[in-house]
Amino acid sequence: MTSFFQHRGILFSVSVAALGIALSPAALAANAGSCEKTWTIGFSHPVGESQFAIALKKKVTEAGKENGCVHVLLDNTHQSNLESQRATLESWVTRRVDAIIVLPVEATALDGLRIQAQKKGIKWLTYAGASKGADGSVGFDNVQSGDLVAKDALAWVKQRYPQGKISAAVTTLTPLKGFAGRWEEPLQQFKAAGLPVISQQDCATQACGLQIAEDALRQHPDLRVFIGINDDAALGALRAFKNAGIKAEDAYIAGQDGTVEGLEAVKQGGAYRASAAILLDDLAHSIIDNAVAAITGKGRTNYETAVELGTLRDPQKLDTLIAQYKD
């Protein structure tokens, strides 16, 4: 029977890395020397080009080294390319890694591969949410993430535009159903509040965020709220709003993930007002810890990292979230 833990609050930390304590090379060597066995763990993220995925992969590799008994393999899937992801996972199954942690481009398309891996004794964990048939999961609360930015946006709209008469855009990433809370919460809450959403499109990069916002602004000059499924999409929209000459005080843009570029944009002030930030160190260590627990049968195998809203209303929290990216 697996256990499930969910942590709230930015001050929570259990790992030496999250506490800011660096392990020396000698300490790492000592850890490795004490290993009964060295585990090989593969981590697959389908949107490898995103800022958050790049930063997370680096942290996961570091967490594996800190553990001292884990070797981390990373895939190179970009733009949710199923064939690329499948090829990497098949290679890991062939070499009989000890565990695979994966955010599937399409969950059902990988069911056969999951079963094949498990028959070989490979533990299969899902990233960004639990999945039927998996041996465990690591993730974060996407409903909470969407809820945080939606409520913050509506509070701003109520103050800045009490008479309404503006519209909003929300980006989605429908192939990744586990992330649905990030767009479903804003869409539902905006509808209930009477804020019309004039654009709802898949987008997770700055390029498409820029294009979507440019197109939307041409067709709907009253567009003043833009919610990105991630910071990349929202940062692209920020450029479009600036290029269109919309005053910063007249617009609300928010992202999700809490990338360093997104959080720095919030800190600069202006139209980029918030980012729902995942606690990066906590997430990276949970990927390693949960995989080892699934392999050994000891410890938690399901875990959900907290999400914190970074805004200028709490500069200290904002600086702490940015500090996650410091080496």
C-alpha positions in Angstrom: 0.0 0.0 0.0 1.4 3.4 -1.0 1.3 6.5 1.1 0.4 10.0 -0.1 1.8 13.2 1.2 1.0 16.7 0.2 3.0 19.7 1.6 1.9 23.3 1.7 4.0 26.3 2.5 7.3 27.6 1.1 9.3 27.0 4.3 8.8 23.2 4.2 12.0 21.3 3.4 13.5 18.0 4.3 16.5 17.7 2.0 20.0 19.2 2.6 19.8 20.8 -0.8 16.5 22.6 0.0 18.1 23.7 3.3 20.9 25.3 1.3 23.5 22.8 2.6 25.9 21.7 -0.1 27.4 18.2 0.1 31.2 18.2 -0.5 32.7 15.8 -3.1 34.1 13.8 -0.3 30.6 13.4 1.3 29.2 12.4 -2.1 31.9 9.8 -2.5 31.2 8.5 1.0 27.5 8.2 0.2 28.3 6.3 -3.0 30.7 4.0 -1.1 28.0 3.1 1.3 25.5 2.0 -1.4 24.4 -1.6 -1.3 23.4 -0.9 -4.9 23.4 1.9 -7.4 20.0 2.6 -9.0 19.5 3.9 -12.5 16.4 6.1 -12.9 15.1 7.7 -16.1 13.1 10.9 -16.1 11.1 11.9 -19.1 9.4 15.3 -19.6 7.6 15.9 -22.9 8.1 19.7 -23.1 11.9 19.7 -22.7 12.3 23.1 -24.3 10.4 24.8 -21.5 12.4 26.9 -18.9 10.9 24.9 -16.0 11.7 21.5 -17.5 15.3 22.6 -18.2 15.8 23.8 -14.6 14.0 20.8 -13.1 16.2 18.3 -15.0 19.3 20.0 -13.7 17.9 19.8 -10.1 16.9 16.1 -10.5 20.5 15.3 -11.7 21.9 17.2 -8.7 19.5 15.4 -6.3 20.6 12.0 -7.7 24.2 12.9 -7.0 23.3 14.0 -3.5 21.7 10.7 -2.9 24.9 9.1 -3.9 23.3 5.8 -5.0 21.3 7.1 -8.0 22.3 7.6 -11.6 19.9 9.8 -13.5 19.0 9.5 -17.2 17.2 12.3 -19.0 15.3 12.2 -22.3 15.4 14.9 -25.0 11.7 15.1 -25.9 10.5 18.5 -27.2 7.1 19.9 -28.2 5.2 16.8 -26.8 6.6 14.5 -29.5 5.2 11.1 -28.7 7.5 9.2 -31.0 10.6 10.8 -29.5 9.4 10.1 -26.0 8.5 6.5 -26.9 11.9 5.8 -28.4 13.7 7.0 -25.3 11.4 5.0 -23.0 11.9 1.9 -25.1 15.6 2.2 -24.9 15.4 2.5 -21.1 13.2 -0.6 -20.9 15.7 -2.5 -23.1 18.6 -1.6 -20.8 16.4 -2.5 -17.8 16.7 0.7 -15.8 15.4 0.4 -12.2 12.7 3.0 -12.5 11.1 5.4 -15.0 9.4 8.6 -14.1 7.4 10.0 -17.0 4.9 12.6 -18.0 3.3 10.8 -20.9 2.5 12.8 -24.1 -0.5 10.5 -24.3 -1.1 8.2 -21.3 -3.0 5.4 -23.1 -0.4 5.3 -25.9 2.2 4.2 -23.3 0.1 1.6 -21.4 1.7 -1.3 -23.3 5.2 0.0 -22.7 4.4 0.5 -19.0 3.2 -3.1 -18.7 6.2 -4.3 -20.6 8.5 -2.4 -18.2 6.8 -3.6 -15.1 7.0 -7.3 -16.3 10.8 -6.7 -16.4 10.8 -5.4 -12.8 11.1 -1.8 -13.8 9.1 0.6 -11.6 6.9 3.0 -13.5 6.0 6.3 -11.9 4.0 9.2 -13.4 5.0 12.8 -13.2 2.5 15.6 -12.6 -0.2 13.3 -11.1 -1.1 9.8 -10.2 -2.0 7.3 -13.0 -3.8 4.0 -13.0 -1.5 1.1 -13.0 1.6 3.1 -12.0 3.9 2.2 -9.1 3.9 5.7 -7.8 3.7 9.4 -8.7 5.3 12.8 -8.2 3.7 16.1 -9.0 2.1 19.3 -7.9 -1.4 20.6 -7.5 -2.4 22.0 -10.9 -5.9 22.8 -9.7 -4.4 24.9 -6.9 -2.1 26.6 -9.4 -5.0 27.5 -11.7 -7.1 28.6 -8.7 -4.4 30.9 -7.4 -3.9 32.8 -10.7 -7.6 32.9 -11.4 -8.5 34.4 -8.0 -5.7 36.9 -8.2 -6.6 38.0 -11.7 -10.3 38.5 -10.7 -9.4 40.5 -7.7 -7.3 42.8 -9.9 -10.1 43.1 -12.5 -12.6 44.0 -9.7 -10.4 46.8 -8.6 -9.1 48.1 -11.9 -12.2 47.5 -14.1 -15.2 47.5 -11.7 -17.5 48.1 -14.7 -16.1 45.1 -16.6 -15.9 45.8 -20.4 -12.6 43.9 -20.9 -11.8 40.3 -22.1 -9.3 37.6 -21.2 -7.2 34.9 -22.9 -6.1 31.6 -21.5 -3.6 29.1 -22.9 -4.1 25.4 -22.6 -2.1 22.2 -23.3 -4.9 19.7 -23.9 -2.7 16.7 -24.7 -1.4 16.8 -21.1 -4.6 16.2 -19.3 -2.9 16.1 -15.9 -2.4 19.9 -16.2 -6.0 20.6 -16.9 -6.5 22.5 -13.6 -4.2 25.2 -14.8 -6.7 26.3 -17.5 -10.0 24.8 -16.2 -9.9 26.9 -13.0 -9.4 30.2 -14.8 -12.0 29.3 -17.5 -14.6 28.3 -14.9 -14.0 31.2 -12.6 -13.9 33.8 -15.4 -17.2 32.5 -16.7 -18.8 32.7 -13.3 -17.5 36.3 -12.9 -18.7 37.4 -16.3 -15.3 37.9 -17.7 -15.4 36.8 -21.4 -12.6 34.6 -22.6 -11.9 35.4 -26.3 -9.0 33.0 -26.8 -8.4 29.5 -25.6 -5.5 27.7 -27.4 -2.8 25.2 -26.7 0.5 27.0 -26.1 3.5 26.5 -23.9 6.2 28.6 -25.5 7.1 32.3 -25.8 6.7 32.2 -29.5 3.1 31.0 -29.5 2.3 33.1 -26.5 3.4 36.2 -28.5 1.5 35.1 -31.6 -1.7 34.3 -29.7 -1.7 37.6 -27.9 -0.9 39.6 -31.0 -3.8 37.9 -32.9 -6.2 38.3 -30.0 -5.4 42.0 -29.5 -6.0 42.7 -33.2 -9.4 41.1 -33.0 -10.3 42.1 -29.5 -8.7 45.4 -28.5 -10.3 45.2 -25.1 -8.1 42.2 -24.2 -6.5 43.0 -20.8 -6.1 39.7 -19.0 -3.8 36.8 -20.2 -3.3 33.6 -18.2 -0.5 31.3 -19.5 -0.4 27.6 -18.7 3.2 28.3 -18.0 5.5 31.3 -17.7 6.8 30.8 -21.2 3.4 31.4 -22.8 2.7 34.4 -20.5 6.1 36.0 -21.2 5.4 35.8 -24.9 2.1 37.6 -24.3 3.9 40.2 -22.3 5.9 41.2 -25.3 2.8 41.4 -27.4 1.1 43.7 -24.9 4.2 45.9 -24.8 4.4 46.0 -28.6 0.8 47.0 -28.8 1.4 50.0 -26.5 -0.9 48.8 -23.7 0.0 50.5 -20.5 1.3 48.2 -17.8 -1.2 49.5 -15.2 -4.1 48.5 -17.6 -3.2 44.8 -18.0 -2.9 41.6 -16.0 -0.6 38.8 -17.2 0.2 35.7 -15.1 2.1 32.5 -15.7 2.5 29.2 -13.9 5.5 27.1 -12.9 7.5 29.9 -11.3 10.5 30.0 -13.7 13.2 32.4 -12.9 12.4 34.6 -15.9 8.7 34.7 -15.0 9.4 35.5 -11.3 11.9 38.2 -12.4 9.3 39.7 -14.6 6.9 39.8 -11.6 9.6 41.5 -9.6 10.2 44.2 -12.2 6.6 45.3 -11.7 4.2 46.1 -14.5 1.7 44.0 -16.4 3.3 40.6 -15.4 1.7 40.4 -12.0 1.9 36.8 -10.7 3.3 33.3 -11.3 2.1 30.2 -9.5 5.4 28.7 -8.6 6.2 25.1 -7.9 8.8 24.5 -5.1 11.6 23.3 -7.4 14.0 21.7 -4.9 11.2 19.8 -3.2 9.9 18.5 -6.5 13.3 17.4 -7.7 14.1 15.5 -4.5 10.6 13.8 -4.6 11.4 12.4 -8.0 14.5 10.7 -6.7 13.0 9.7 -3.3 9.8 8.3 -4.7 11.6 6.3 -7.4 13.9 4.8 -4.8 11.0 4.0 -2.5 9.2 2.2 -5.4 12.3 0.2 -6.2 13.1 -0.8 -2.6 9.5 -1.0 -1.3 10.4 1.4 1.6 9.0 4.9 1.9 6.5 7.0 0.2 5.8 6.5 -3.5 3.2 9.2 -4.1 3.8 12.9 -3.3 2.6 16.3 -4.3 4.7 19.4 -4.1 3.2 22.7 -3.0 2.5 25.7 -5.3 3.0 29.3 -4.1 1.8 32.5 -5.8 4.7 34.9 -6.4 3.6 38.5 -6.4 5.0 41.9 -5.5 2.6 42.0 -2.5 5.1 39.6 -0.8 8.6 40.6 -1.9 10.3 38.2 0.6 8.4 35.2 -0.7 9.1 36.3 -4.3 12.9 36.5 -3.6 12.7 33.1 -1.9 11.1 31.6 -5.0 13.7 33.2 -7.3 16.5 31.8 -5.0 15.4 28.3 -5.9 17.3 28.7 -9.2 20.6 29.8 -7.6 23.4 27.3 -7.8 
